Amino acid sequence: MTPAFVIAVDGPAASGKGTVATRLGRELGLPVLDTGLLYRAVGVLTQGAGEDPDDPAAAAAIAILLTAERLEDPALRTRAAGELASRVAIHPGVRAALLDFQRAFAHQPGGAVLDGRDIGTVICPEAPAKLYVTATPEVRAGRRWKQLTGQGEVVSFDDVLADIHRRDARDGGRDNAPLRRADDAALLDTTEMSIELAADAARRIVEAARARWEKSRSG
Ligand code: C5P
């Protein structure tokens, strides 16, 4: 099998990783998977089934049956869905159930872009291009607040900032696949960057990684 050119984009909530991943996919003609949607879908479906998202067995049973069509639901973009996602994402059974889907997506012919928390560390540690996208909690909260209010949600900046801090603590503090920068991931701090600048910087990082990858394969 030809090795796939996988681009792993990790980082905390609202760091800009989703936009960076989407731009990279468009510019390079690669499919993009927002892996946060998988956890959001499991959280929303678990609660919708009347089960407790903090119950590992209940959430894992939903994760095993998850299909790609479920990822289209706009309800997955809400603040409540993000909170549910980070609760079910703690369960090892949920993470294990979602592993094959993510790896199959990554290894499709030609390659793919995946964004999440553990793509470069757990899902595709062999990815030839890895980025860790971050920004200060205040800047991330500002971006998330704008997105949520743009979708019609009524929420204060302070509440969104509290969400960001809580999610950072939960995602970084869990035992299983905690959020962390892979040793070989390029750091992209978007605190003072427009999306254009961040996307340009990401493209340069990926182009350099691609050149190294092609060289290593031809040599
Ligand atoms: O990226 P997004 O905000 O949609 O992710 C929602 C939650 O899903 C995160 O806070 C995290 O707990 C979980 N997640 C994860 N691993 C991923 C992607 C998301 O644990 N690869």
Residues whose N, C-alpha, C, O or C-beta is under 5 A from the ligand:
A	BS01	C5P	A13 T35 G36 L37 Y39 G82 A85 S86 A89 D115 G116 R117 D118 R167 D171
